[in-house]
Amino acid sequence: MSQRKPIKKAVFPVAGLGTRFLPATKAVPKELLPIVDRPLIQYAVDEAREAGIEQIIFVTGRGKTAIEDYFDLAFELEATMDQRGKDMGVLDPTRATPGDIMSVRQQVPLGLGHAIWCARSIVGDEPFAIFLPDELMIGAPGCMKQMVDAYEEVGGNLISVLEIPEEEVSSYGVIAPGKEVSDTLTEVTGLVEKPPVAQAPSNKIISGRYILQPEVMRVLEDQEKGAGGEIQLTDAMAKMIGTQPFHAVTFAGNRYDCGNKTGFVEATLALALEREDMGAEVRAIAERLLAQ
């Protein structure tokens, strides 16, 4: 096996306005809305850290500085908690080593591909991961750890996929599958962004996690617009197929689409039910409400 550059950097595009969650997101970034007692972005960052990623790159927009503040030290809060004998461990996941979290601005909302391109100077000439925090992926190990393990086997570019009902494919990026390498690893021969149901090459959708080679930034430099008049990451990846290895990893775990309110509620309920400190009580509450 040839030596592969390890995946140590991850890009988190978090510049969106979160209009589906207004009025809550008028003052609070959608990524900081809590699933039980942790912000949505925390789950993605924890997943990245589990996979061995060391540098977190946030692509932000106006009004999103609270995300960076969340991962910063909070001297007044920590001093007060310490004086009162409170458990400081609850803040451990929010602490970052200086220099491990960086941010760049996406001044104009031109699409996901453009957001990724905005991080080109920090990514440099290294393979990197991408996390879409709206996609909450819960598994053991996490989705990105599963992908990093697959990357160490086949290299190149990888995307996480899930199978969904065929009638829903027009809302997602869809892969054209090729040779099956294993039960969870499939070659990708094509990618289509939000195809009509009749033209979809499969029911396997891209599910918000990527490992890409730095050459994708060269493709994104052309700033070509695709579906919805935006610069689509899917289109850039499609151009790389055939020039580099490209595989899909079927995620073994649960995915919650927290980009919409019903998915957000589902995720909150599902994770609350799994908690030892509250699961039984939440189940009793749900059963009582359903019986009304």
N, C-alpha and C positions, 0 to 999 in steps of 0.2 A: 504494500500500500504506500503510495507517495505521501510525502509530508503535506498536510493541509494547513493553511493559516487558520488559527482558532477564531471563534466568534466571540469577540470581546466588546463590541459596540452594538448598541441598539437605538433605533430611531423611533420616537413616539410622536406621531402627528396629533397635536392637541389644540390646534388653532380654531376649531369649529365653534360656532356661536351657540350651539345647543338649543336651537329654537323649539325643538319638540318638547322641551322640558320647561318652557316659560310658564309662569313668571319666576320659577325657582332659579333659573340660570341667568336672570338679569344681573345678579350680583355675585353668584357663586358659579364657577366653572363646572360644567356637567361632570367632568372627570373627578371632581371632589365630592359629588353627591355620594352618600354612604350606602353601601350594601351591608346591612346590619350596623356594624360599628367601624368599618374601614372604608375609606373612599375607593371608588372604582379604580382609580389610577394605582392605588397601593397594591391591588391584586396583580396587576400587570408587572409592576416593578419587582414584586416578590418572585414572580414567575421568571423574570429575567435573571435575577440574582441566583436562583436555584440552578439555572442553566449555565452558570459560569460567566455571565456577562458582567463586565466591570464598569463600563461607561454608558451612562444614560443620556440620550440627547433628545430634549423636548423641542419640537417645532411648534412655537406658540404664536399667539396673535394678541391684539390689544385686549386688555382686561383679563389676561390669563396669568399674571404674575403670581397669583395666589398659589398656583401649582408649585412653583419654585419655592415659595415661602413655606409650603407644607413640608418640604424635605430639608428645610434649613433648621438651624438651631433656634429654639424659642427660649431665650434666657429667662425672661420673667416667668413664663409658665413653669419651666423646669425648677427654678429657684423656689417658687411658691409650693410646688408639689413636694420638693425635697424637705422644706421646712415643716410641712404638714404630715410627713411620713407616708405619702402616697406611693403607690407602686410605679416606679419610673420605667419599668420594663415595657409598659404599654406604648411608650414612645420610641422604643428601639427600632422598629421597622421604618420609622420616618427619618432616621438619622443617616446621612450620607457622608462618606469620607470626602474631605475637601478636594474638589477637582473631578469627582466622579459623576457629577450631574452638571450638564451644560445645556444651554438653550439658544436657539436662533429664532428669528422672527420670519413668519410668512406674511408679508405685508398685504398681499392681495390673495383672496381665496380662489385660486385657479385650479384646484383639484388635488387629489391625493398624490399623483405623480409629481406635481409641482412642490408639494410640501416636502416630499422626500428629497427632491433636488436641492431644496434650501439647506439641507444638512451636508452637502457635498464636501465642503472644506474640512469639516470635522471628521467625516467618515474616511476621507483620503483614499488611499489605495489598499483598502482592506475589505474583506467580506463583512457583512453586517446583518443584523436582525432588524425586523420591523414588527412593532406591536400596534394593533389598533385597539385601544383600551375599551371601546364600546363592546368588543367581543370578550366576554368574561369566560375564560376557559379553565375549568376545574378538573384536575386529574392528578394521579399519583403514579409516576412523576408528572410534572406539568407539561403542557403542550410544547413549549420551547425546548425543554430538556429532551423530550422525545425527538424533536427535530434535530437538535445538535447531535444526538446519538446517531441519527440517520445520516447527517452530514459527514460525520467521521467515517462512515462506510462508503458513501458514493460521491461526496463532494459536490461542487457546482452550486446550483440554485435549488431551493426547496420551498414549497408552500404547504401550509396545512389545509386539509380539505375535510368536508363532511358531506354525507349523502342526505338530501332533503327530498320531499315530494316534488315530482316533476313540474307541477303547476306553479311552484314558487320560484323557479330558477331565474325568471326575468328580473328579479330584484338583486341579483348577485353576479360576481365574476364566476365563470364556469370553465372547467378544464375539459379538454379532449384527451382521454386517457389512452396510453399506449401499453407497452409491455408491463406486466406485473412482476416486480422484482421480489416481493414478499407479500404477506397478508396485509401489510400496512404501507407498503412503498410501491408507487406506481410511476412509470415514466409519463411525462407530460408532452404531448405532441402539439397542443394548441391551447390558446386561452381566448375566451370571448367575454366581454364585459356586458352584462345585462342583456342577454340575447332573448328574442321572442321564444316562447316555449317550443314552438315547432322547429326552431333552428338550433336549439341547445344541443351541444355534442354529448352531454351526459347530465346526470343530476348531482354531480360532485361540485360543490361550490368552494371557493376560496374563503377561508374562515378566519382571516385577520392576523395570521402569523406568517412571516416570511424570513428566509435566509437568502440573501442575494449577493452576488459578486459585484465589485465596484464598477464594472463596465456598464451597469444599468444607468449610472449617472451620465455616461457619455450619450446614451440613447435619449435620456430625458432632457439633455441640453437643447435638442431640437424644438422643444416646447410645442409639439404637435398636439392639437386638441382632438379628443375622441368623443365617446358617449357623453351626452349632457353638455357638450361644449367645453368640457374640462380636460385638463392634462391627466390622462389616466395611467396609473402605474401598471395596470393589466396590459395595456397596449405596449408599453415599453418592455415588459417581461416577454410578451409574445414575440417580439423581434429578436430576442436572445435565444429562443428555442432553436435548436439545430446548430448553434455556434458553441454552446456549453451544455454540460449535463443539466437536465431539468427534471425534477421529481416532485411528486405529491406525497405527503405523509398523512394518512388517515388518522386523525386524532382519537386516541382511546381515552375518553372522558366525556364530560358534559359541557356543552356550550350554551351560553345564555346571551341573547341579543339585547344588550342594554342600551342600544341606540333608540329603542322605543319604550314607552311607559309600561306596557304589559310585560315585556321581557325583563324590565328592571324589577318589577314587582315579583315576577317568577323567581328571579335570581335571589332576591332578598328572602323570600319564603323558603326556597330550597336550602340556602345556606343556614338560615336560622333553624330549620328542622334538624340539621346535622350537628348543631352545637350541643355539647353535653350540658352546658350551663343554662340552656333555655329551650332546647328542642322539645322536651315533653310538654312544657307550658305552651309553647307556640302551637303545637299539634292540638292541644285541648282547645285553645282559642279558635283555631281554624275549624275544628269540628263543631264547636258551639255556633259559630257564625253560619256555617253551611246548613245547620239544622233549623235556622230561623226561617 
